[in-house]
Amino acid sequence: MLVAPAHACPFDDAGAGEAPLSVLTFNAWGLPRPVAVDRRGRLPRIAGWLEDQGYDVAGLQELWRGAVRLFPWSRGGLTAPMGARGDSGLALVTPHEVRDTRLYEYAAERGFDAWKAKGLLMAELVVDDGREVTVGVTHLQAGGSARNASVRAAQIDELLGQLGDDDRATVLMGDFNLYADQPADAASWKRLEDAGFVDVAAASGETRGTYPGRTDRFDRIYVRDGASRCWVPRRAEVIDPDRGGLSDHRAVEAEMTHRRRP
C-alpha cells in the first residue's frame, strides 16, 4: 500500500494537470567474461524486454562500451555518451525527446572501479505537451567496506553539487551501492532526503533487496519536486526481468505522476 511521502504534493482540481511517467532503473551487468555471464546473449534480450515494456524512461548501468555494441535498440532513444576519461557505463533509453545531455565523471574513486569513469548522466526529458523533467542516472562506488562507503559519500557530494537546486521536477535513478550496515551509507541516503529527494520504492512500502541473496537496496529511484510541478508516486516494485536471467541485479520500476501546483 502506498505511503504518502512527507512532502505531500498538493491537489489541484480533481487531479487536473497530472502527467504519468513510468520509470525503470536496471544494472545491465554488461561486463565481459569471466566477470559476467553470456553478455552476447543477454544484452539483445534486455533490449527486447525494454522495447516490450515501453517505459517512459529507463536508466541503465554497466552498459559498458563493449556492451553497447551488443544492444540492438530499434525503437530509438538510446543515449550512452562517452566521457573525457573513458567509459561510464551509463545510458538512458526513452522514446521522448532528450535535450542537453551531460556526463559528469566522479573525482572520488578507488580500487577496481577506478578502471572506469563512474559518474552521473544528466539530461532534460521533454514529456507531455513539452514539459521538461530533469533525469539523472548514476552508478556509485562498489564494495561494502567503510573505505568504499566513504568514497560513495564523496560521490554523493559531487552528485548533489551537479544537480544543484534546479527548479525542474527531477528523477534520479541508478545503482547507488548503499549498504544497510554501513553508517556512512545511511548518512548518504539521509543527505539525499535532506536535499528534497523522495525514495519512490520506500514511499510505496517496497523495500525488498535488489541484489539476490542480500537485503541491501542498491538500486533506487528518487524524485524531487520542482517549482511548478510536484511528484505523486503511484507504485514501485522490485522485479526480476526474465525470471532473473538478464542480470545479477534486480530492476526497480515505478509509476508516478507529476502534477501542476495549484
C-alpha positions in Angstrom: 0.0 0.0 0.0 1.3 3.5 -0.9 2.7 5.5 2.0 2.3 9.2 1.3 5.7 11.0 1.3 6.4 13.8 3.8 6.4 16.4 1.1 2.7 15.6 0.2 2.2 17.1 -3.3 -0.9 19.4 -3.1 -4.0 18.5 -5.0 -5.5 20.8 -7.6 -8.9 20.5 -9.3 -9.6 16.7 -9.4 -6.0 16.0 -10.4 -6.1 18.3 -13.4 -2.7 18.8 -15.0 -1.4 15.4 -14.0 1.1 13.7 -16.3 2.0 10.0 -15.9 5.6 8.7 -16.1 6.8 5.1 -16.0 10.5 4.7 -14.9 12.9 1.8 -14.6 16.4 1.5 -13.3 18.5 -1.6 -14.1 22.1 -2.6 -13.8 22.6 -4.5 -17.1 25.7 -6.4 -15.9 27.5 -5.5 -19.2 30.9 -6.9 -18.1 32.7 -9.5 -20.2 33.6 -13.0 -19.2 34.6 -14.2 -16.7 33.1 -11.4 -14.5 29.7 -11.7 -16.1 27.9 -14.5 -17.9 26.7 -14.6 -21.6 26.9 -10.8 -22.3 26.4 -11.5 -26.0 23.2 -13.3 -25.4 21.8 -11.2 -22.6 22.1 -7.7 -24.0 19.9 -8.3 -27.0 17.3 -9.9 -24.6 17.5 -6.8 -22.4 16.9 -4.5 -25.4 13.9 -6.7 -26.5 12.4 -6.7 -23.0 12.7 -2.9 -22.6 11.1 -2.5 -26.0 8.2 -4.7 -25.0 7.7 -2.9 -21.6 7.7 0.6 -23.2 8.9 2.6 -20.1 8.9 6.4 -20.5 12.5 6.3 -19.3 14.9 3.6 -18.3 18.2 4.3 -16.7 20.9 1.6 -17.3 24.2 1.0 -15.6 27.1 -1.2 -16.7 26.2 -0.8 -20.3 29.9 -0.5 -20.9 31.3 0.4 -24.3 31.6 -3.3 -25.4 28.1 -3.9 -24.3 26.6 -1.0 -26.2 27.6 -2.8 -29.5 25.6 -5.8 -28.4 22.5 -3.7 -27.5 20.3 -3.7 -30.7 18.0 -0.9 -29.8 15.5 -0.4 -32.6 12.9 1.9 -31.1 15.3 4.9 -31.0 16.2 7.0 -28.0 19.4 5.3 -26.6 21.7 7.9 -25.0 25.1 6.4 -23.9 27.8 9.1 -24.1 31.5 8.5 -23.6 33.2 10.7 -21.0 36.5 12.6 -21.2 38.2 10.0 -19.0 36.6 6.9 -20.5 33.6 4.7 -20.2 30.9 5.4 -17.6 28.5 2.5 -18.4 25.5 4.8 -18.0 22.7 5.0 -20.5 19.2 6.4 -21.0 16.5 4.6 -23.0 13.4 6.7 -23.8 11.0 7.4 -26.7 10.8 11.0 -25.6 13.0 13.9 -26.8 16.2 14.3 -24.9 17.9 17.7 -24.6 21.1 19.0 -23.0 22.8 15.7 -22.3 25.7 16.0 -19.8 28.0 13.4 -18.3 29.8 14.2 -15.1 32.6 11.9 -14.0 33.2 11.5 -10.3 36.6 12.6 -9.0 36.2 10.3 -5.9 37.1 6.7 -6.8 39.1 3.8 -5.6 40.2 0.2 -6.5 38.7 -1.7 -9.4 36.1 1.0 -10.0 38.8 3.5 -11.0 39.4 1.5 -14.2 36.2 3.0 -15.5 34.7 6.5 -15.2 31.7 6.2 -12.9 29.6 9.3 -12.7 26.2 11.0 -13.3 24.5 11.1 -16.7 22.0 14.1 -16.8 19.5 15.1 -19.4 16.4 17.1 -19.9 13.5 14.9 -21.0 10.6 16.5 -22.8 7.3 14.9 -21.9 3.6 15.6 -22.0 3.0 18.7 -24.1 6.5 20.0 -23.9 7.1 20.0 -20.2 10.7 19.2 -19.1 11.9 16.8 -16.5 15.5 16.6 -15.3 16.7 13.0 -15.4 19.8 11.7 -13.7 21.4 8.2 -13.9 24.2 7.3 -11.6 26.5 4.4 -10.5 28.3 4.8 -7.2 31.5 3.1 -5.9 31.0 -0.6 -5.3 32.0 -2.6 -2.2 30.8 -3.0 1.3 33.8 -1.7 3.3 33.9 1.6 5.3 36.5 2.9 2.8 34.2 2.3 -0.1 31.3 3.9 1.8 33.4 7.0 2.3 34.0 7.2 -1.4 30.3 6.9 -2.0 29.7 9.8 0.5 32.1 12.0 -1.5 30.4 11.0 -4.8 27.0 12.0 -3.2 28.6 15.4 -2.5 29.6 15.7 -6.2 26.2 14.4 -7.4 24.2 17.0 -5.3 26.6 19.7 -6.4 25.9 18.9 -10.1 22.1 18.6 -9.7 22.0 21.8 -7.6 18.7 23.4 -6.8 17.1 23.0 -10.2 13.5 24.3 -10.3 12.5 21.5 -12.7 10.9 18.3 -11.4 13.8 15.7 -11.2 14.1 11.9 -11.4 17.3 10.4 -10.1 17.9 6.7 -10.5 20.7 4.2 -10.6 22.9 1.7 -8.7 23.8 3.6 -5.5 25.5 0.6 -3.9 24.3 1.7 -0.5 24.7 -0.9 2.3 22.3 -1.2 5.2 25.1 -1.9 7.7 27.4 1.0 6.8 26.8 4.2 8.8 28.3 6.3 6.1 25.8 4.9 3.6 22.9 5.6 6.0 24.2 9.2 6.2 24.4 9.4 2.4 20.8 8.5 1.8 19.8 10.8 4.6 21.6 13.6 2.7 19.6 12.8 -0.4 16.4 13.0 1.5 17.5 16.3 3.2 18.1 17.6 -0.4 14.5 17.0 -1.2 14.7 13.6 -2.9 12.0 11.0 -2.1 12.8 7.3 -2.5 9.8 6.1 -4.5 10.1 2.4 -3.6 10.4 3.2 0.2 7.4 5.6 -0.2 5.5 2.7 -1.7 6.5 0.3 1.0 8.6 -1.8 -1.4 11.9 -2.4 0.4 13.0 -5.8 -1.0 16.7 -6.1 -1.7 17.7 -5.5 -5.3 20.7 -7.9 -5.3 19.8 -11.6 -4.9 20.9 -13.1 -1.6 21.2 -9.6 0.1 18.7 -7.3 1.7 20.5 -4.2 0.6 18.6 -1.8 -1.7 21.4 -0.9 -4.1 19.1 0.1 -7.0 16.8 3.0 -6.4 14.6 5.7 -8.0 14.3 9.1 -6.3 12.2 12.1 -7.3 12.4 15.7 -6.3 9.7 18.4 -6.8 10.1 21.4 -9.0 8.9 25.0 -8.6 5.8 24.4 -10.7 5.4 20.6 -10.7 5.5 18.0 -8.0 5.6 14.3 -7.9 2.9 11.8 -6.7 4.4 8.2 -6.5 1.7 5.7 -7.5 3.5 2.3 -7.4 7.0 0.9 -7.2 8.2 -2.7 -7.5 11.4 -4.7 -7.4 11.3 -7.1 -10.3 13.3 -10.0 -11.7 13.2 -9.4 -15.5 13.0 -12.6 -17.5 12.8 -14.5 -14.2 16.2 -13.2 -13.1 18.1 -14.3 -16.2 19.1 -10.9 -17.6 21.4 -9.6 -14.8 22.9 -10.2 -11.4 20.7 -7.3 -10.2 17.0 -7.0 -9.9 15.4 -4.0 -11.5 13.2 -1.3 -9.9 10.2 0.1 -11.8 8.0 2.9 -10.7 4.8 4.6 -11.9 4.2 8.2 -10.8 2.6 11.4 -11.9 4.0 14.9 -11.9 1.3 17.3 -11.1 0.9 21.1 -11.7 1.0 23.0 -8.5 -2.3 24.9 -7.9 
